[in-house]
Amino acid sequence: MRSIAAAGLLAAMLLVGCATTPTARQAPIASIPAATVPQPPVRSVPEPSPATPLVATSPRARPSGAFAGLEGWAEDDHAAAFHAFAAGCRAARDPELAKTCRRALNLGELTEDQARRFLETNFRPEPVGDPGVLTAYFTPVYEARRVRESDFTAPVRPRPVDLPRQQPATPTATYASRESIDRRPAADALAWLRPEDLFFLQIQGSGVLRFPDGLARRAAFDGSNGALFVGIAAPMRRLGLLVDQDTSAERIRAWLAANRGSAADAVMRLNPRYVFFRLEPDDGVEPAGAAGVRLIPGRALAVDQSQHGMGEVLWVDATSPTLAGAFPAYRRLAMALDTGGAIKGQVRADLYLGRGPEAGLEAGRVRHVLHLYRLTPVSPPSS
């Protein structure tokens, strides 16, 4: 992403795609794949910088122990929520949650009423921390070329042979700067992208490349230069390149595309983090997150693993968006199945929305005030 200003972009940079602004009260939830075969993890998008501070519009009671008190619970698709739990709970390491998982897997598919009854009988909602931030991410799909041509001037670089496999958790010195890497010859390039697409691919950490002959390959994260991510949305606003309330990912990408060359390069270099890739076959389905389970569009979250266990069940209640064109609310059951370098804190989550331009367009507009609830397993009453 970014043009000249660095400040966190929003969660989920996207490909430009055509989609009408939704009018529903809540965002729709994508269909849920049942597959759980591990694939290379998708990295979450870094912490975005809001156009205005995220502040809850008014204090509200935080219900504890009662599903009836959860905003949006009655309206959720409980059959889809149960399906998501059954697909993602294999990642659970908590003994009680693993036990509940086994019960769910033995039941197979449930009706809406059966699913709601199972969830309300086997879990107890507990509020988590103070209001935080929900953003979103996706799997981008980009046009690619095998050789440098026309606008496709940015090489997708493989991991350098001299880049250490183990890098410090807190960067103190980087392998090389973004600018110096950009200046290296690219005879070993895996593919060539438009510069703004490569920048967004590096933010997402993985994506799908489509070549003119129809062949698709997954670009999987294979290391970085060790530098911290620095966003560019806020600096772009300060420089007058973006307008307040109009810092969506598609707006940033459009600026980069319109200013290809030295201007866009200078902006992108404000983010010192550089990502390397490897190419793998693309099977056309969702990738796996850090939990080793396929991500469930609309139902998978990247969280801070120091605060949440993989396979944990969470209730998302996110409102008060700060970005234009956003859905007004995201309320749903979701599974903790991924992590992200910029996803830090107890009430900080990144919602996975799927792959392609439409998912990217939606993801680039998500920055909401988040109320989070942990669904704690309980022993159901004896029948």
VOSE-29052 format. One record per residue (C-alpha): x, y, z; residue number from 0. Coordinates in steps of 0.1 Angstrom, whole numbers, plus 5000, padded with zeros to 4 digits. Example, Ala and Ser with C-alpha at 12.3 -4.5 7.8 and 13.67 -1.06 7.14 Angstrom:
BEGIN
  east  north    up  num
  5123   4955  5078    0
  5137   4989  5071    1
END
This chain:
BEGIN
  east  north    up  num
  5000   5000  5000    0
  5007   5035  5004    1
  5017   5063  4989    2
  5037   5088  5006    3
  5025   5087  5039    4
  5030   5061  5063    5
  5006   5052  5089    6
  4988   5020  5091    7
  4967   5012  5063    8
  4936   4995  5071    9
  4932   4960  5077   10
  4930   4942  5045   11
  4942   4959  5015   12
  4924   4951  4985   13
  4924   4948  4949   14
  4902   4973  4933   15
  4869   4957  4926   16
  4834   4968  4918   17
  4808   4964  4946   18
  4778   4984  4956   19
  4777   4998  4991   20
  4758   4974  5012   21
  4726   4986  5030   22
  4720   4957  5053   23
  4723   4963  5090   24
  4751   4938  5093   25
  4777   4926  5069   26
  4768   4892  5052   27
  4788   4862  5061   28
  4805   4841  5034   29
  4797   4804  5030   30
  4819   4782  5051   31
  4841   4755  5035   32
  4844   4723  5055   33
  4880   4715  5044   34
  4906   4718  5071   35
  4938   4707  5053   36
  4967   4730  5064   37
  4981   4754  5039   38
  5008   4781  5043   39
  4995   4807  5066   40
  4981   4840  5055   41
  4996   4869  5074   42
  4972   4895  5088   43
  4973   4931  5077   44
  4990   4956  5099   45
  4974   4980  5123   46
  4956   5006  5103   47
  4956   5043  5112   48
  4920   5057  5116   49
  4908   5089  5100   50
  4893   5097  5134   51
  4898   5081  5168   52
  4879   5050  5176   53
  4856   5058  5205   54
  4825   5039  5215   55
  4795   5060  5209   56
  4780   5054  5243   57
  4786   5032  5273   58
  4768   4999  5273   59
  4762   4971  5297   60
  4785   4941  5291   61
  4764   4910  5296   62
  4781   4880  5313   63
  4768   4845  5311   64
  4736   4852  5291   65
  4734   4848  5253   66
  4702   4868  5253   67
  4722   4898  5264   68
  4746   4897  5234   69
  4738   4923  5207   70
  4730   4904  5175   71
  4730   4869  5189   72
  4694   4862  5180   73
  4701   4873  5144   74
  4732   4853  5138   75
  4732   4822  5115   76
  4736   4796  5142   77
  4739   4767  5118   78
  4768   4785  5101   79
  4783   4794  5135   80
  4782   4758  5145   81
  4797   4747  5112   82
  4825   4772  5118   83
  4831   4759  5153   84
  4832   4723  5141   85
  4856   4733  5113   86
  4880   4753  5135   87
  4878   4737  5170   88
  4903   4710  5160   89
  4929   4736  5167   90
  4919   4739  5203   91
  4944   4729  5230   92
  4923   4738  5259   93
  4910   4704  5273   94
  4875   4715  5280   95
  4872   4732  5246   96
  4886   4700  5229   97
  4860   4680  5247   98
  4832   4702  5234   99
  4848   4700  5200  100
  4845   4662  5200  101
  4808   4664  5210  102
  4802   4687  5181  103
  4821   4666  5156  104
  4800   4636  5166  105
  4768   4654  5158  106
  4774   4662  5122  107
  4753   4689  5105  108
  4726   4706  5127  109
  4695   4726  5119  110
  4694   4763  5130  111
  4675   4755  5162  112
  4697   4725  5170  113
  4728   4746  5165  114
  4716   4774  5186  115
  4707   4750  5214  116
  4741   4733  5212  117
  4760   4767  5214  118
  4738   4781  5243  119
  4741   4748  5262  120
  4778   4743  5258  121
  4792   4778  5262  122
  4790   4808  5285  123
  4798   4843  5271  124
  4822   4864  5291  125
  4832   4899  5282  126
  4869   4905  5274  127
  4886   4937  5283  128
  4877   4973  5272  129
  4865   4982  5237  130
  4892   4976  5211  131
  4896   4975  5173  132
  4883   4952  5146  133
  4899   4953  5111  134
  4898   4927  5083  135
  4920   4910  5058  136
  4917   4888  5028  137
  4936   4867  5002  138
  4944   4890  4972  139
  4944   4879  4936  140
  4967   4898  4913  141
  4975   4898  4876  142
  5011   4887  4871  143
  5037   4883  4843  144
  5066   4859  4840  145
  5089   4886  4826  146
  5091   4924  4831  147
  5068   4942  4807  148
  5046   4973  4805  149
  5033   4982  4840  150
  5046   4949  4855  151
  5079   4963  4868  152
  5080   4950  4904  153
  5097   4916  4910  154
  5083   4891  4934  155
  5116   4881  4950  156
  5124   4847  4965  157
  5140   4844  5000  158
  5177   4854  4997  159
  5201   4826  5004  160
  5219   4847  5031  161
  5187   4857  5050  162
  5188   4839  5084  163
  5159   4815  5090  164
  5156   4826  5126  165
  5151   4863  5131  166
  5147   4882  5164  167
  5112   4887  5176  168
  5119   4924  5181  169
  5139   4939  5152  170
  5171   4956  5162  171
  5188   4956  5129  172
  5173   4947  5095  173
  5187   4924  5069  174
  5186   4952  5043  175
  5165   4983  5037  176
  5136   4983  5013  177
  5154   5008  4991  178
  5185   4987  4988  179
  5166   4955  4980  180
  5146   4974  4953  181
  5179   4983  4937  182
  5192   4947  4935  183
  5191   4928  4901  184
  5161   4906  4898  185
  5172   4878  4876  186
  5157   4853  4900  187
  5123   4870  4902  188
  5094   4845  4907  189
  5070   4868  4888  190
  5064   4904  4880  191
  5036   4926  4894  192
  5025   4962  4892  193
  5044   4980  4920  194
  5013   4988  4940  195
  5001   4952  4938  196
  5035   4939  4951  197
  5033   4965  4980  198
  4998   4952  4990  199
  5009   4916  4986  200
  5037   4922  5010  201
  5013   4938  5035  202
  4990   4908  5033  203
  5018   4883  5034  204
  5004   4860  5008  205
  4981   4860  4978  206
  4973   4844  4945  207
  4990   4854  4912  208
  4972   4848  4879  209
  4992   4847  4847  210
  4979   4855  4812  211
  4976   4818  4803  212
  4952   4812  4832  213
  4977   4795  4854  214
  4974   4805  4891  215
  5001   4802  4918  216
  5000   4810  4955  217
  5026   4834  4966  218
  5034   4823  5002  219
  5053   4843  5028  220
  5090   4832  5030  221
  5106   4857  5053  222
  5112   4894  5056  223
  5140   4918  5060  224
  5131   4920  5097  225
  5120   4956  5097  226
  5089   4967  5116  227
  5058   4975  5095  228
  5051   5013  5092  229
  5018   5023  5077  230
  5012   5051  5054  231
  4976   5062  5056  232
  4981   5089  5083  233
  5011   5104  5066  234
  4992   5105  5034  235
  4965   5125  5051  236
  4990   5149  5067  237
  5006   5155  5032  238
  4972   5162  5017  239
  4973   5131  4995  240
  4942   5116  5012  241
  4912   5132  5027  242
  4899   5124  5062  243
  4873   5097  5061  244
  4886   5086  5027  245
  4916   5065  5037  246
  4903   5032  5025  247
  4926   5007  5010  248
  4912   5011  4975  249
  4918   5049  4978  250
  4954   5043  4988  251
  4960   5018  4960  252
  4944   5041  4935  253
  4968   5069  4945  254
  4998   5046  4941  255
  4986   5034  4907  256
  4981   5070  4895  257
  5015   5081  4907  258
  5037   5051  4896  259
  5073   5060  4895  260
  5094   5081  4919  261
  5065   5096  4938  262
  5048   5062  4946  263
  5082   5046  4952  264
  5090   5073  4978  265
  5057   5067  4996  266
  5061   5029  4996  267
  5096   5032  5010  268
  5082   5049  5041  269
  5073   5014  5051  270
  5107   4997  5056  271
  5093   4961  5059  272
  5101   4940  5028  273
  5086   4905  5023  274
  5100   4876  5003  275
  5079   4848  4988  276
  5078   4813  4974  277
  5054   4801  4947  278
  5032   4771  4954  279
  5002   4755  4935  280
  4969   4772  4941  281
  4941   4748  4949  282
  4914   4775  4947  283
  4904   4771  4983  284
  4911   4791  5014  285
  4946   4790  5029  286
  4953   4779  5065  287
  4960   4803  5093  288
  4986   4800  5121  289
  4964   4773  5137  290
  4969   4750  5107  291
  4932   4750  5099  292
  4917   4765  5067  293
  4905   4800  5073  294
  4867   4804  5073  295
  4856   4835  5054  296
  4836   4857  5077  297
  4842   4834  5107  298
  4880   4833  5112  299
  4899   4858  5133  300
  4936   4867  5136  301
  4943   4875  5172  302
  4972   4881  5196  303
  4983   4846  5206  304
  4996   4859  5239  305
  4960   4868  5248  306
  4940   4841  5230  307
  4944   4804  5223  308
  4941   4790  5188  309
  4907   4774  5183  310
  4891   4797  5209  311
  4855   4807  5203  312
  4847   4844  5203  313
  4817   4866  5199  314
  4824   4897  5178  315
  4803   4928  5184  316
  4818   4956  5162  317
  4801   4989  5154  318
  4809   5026  5149  319
  4830   5023  5117  320
  4854   5052  5110  321
  4858   5046  5072  322
  4834   5056  5045  323
  4814   5028  5028  324
  4818   5004  5056  325
  4791   4980  5069  326
  4777   4995  5101  327
  4781   4964  5122  328
  4798   4930  5124  329
  4782   4907  5149  330
  4789   4870  5148  331
  4805   4840  5163  332
  4841   4836  5150  333
  4871   4813  5156  334
  4906   4824  5166  335
  4926   4807  5138  336
  4953   4831  5128  337
  4978   4856  5141  338
  4994   4888  5128  339
  5024   4909  5136  340
  5003   4940  5141  341
  4975   4923  5159  342
  4984   4930  5195  343
  4963   4933  5226  344
  4934   4915  5242  345
  4906   4932  5222  346
  4923   4935  5188  347
  4912   4912  5160  348
  4915   4909  5122  349
  4885   4893  5105  350
  4893   4871  5075  351
  4868   4878  5046  352
  4879   4855  5018  353
  4897   4859  4985  354
  4895   4882  4956  355
  4885   4918  4948  356
  4851   4918  4965  357
  4865   4905  4998  358
  4894   4930  4995  359
  4870   4959  4989  360
  4851   4951  5020  361
  4882   4943  5041  362
  4897   4977  5032  363
  4868   4995  5049  364
  4867   4977  5082  365
  4878   4996  5112  366
  4852   4993  5139  367
  4850   4997  5177  368
  4852   4961  5189  369
  4834   4946  5220  370
  4847   4911  5223  371
  4833   4881  5243  372
  4850   4848  5249  373
  4826   4818  5247  374
  4838   4796  5276  375
  4829   4759  5275  376
  4806   4746  5302  377
  4794   4711  5310  378
  4759   4707  5295  379
  4732   4695  5319  380
  4727   4657  5320  381
  4699   4646  5297  382
END
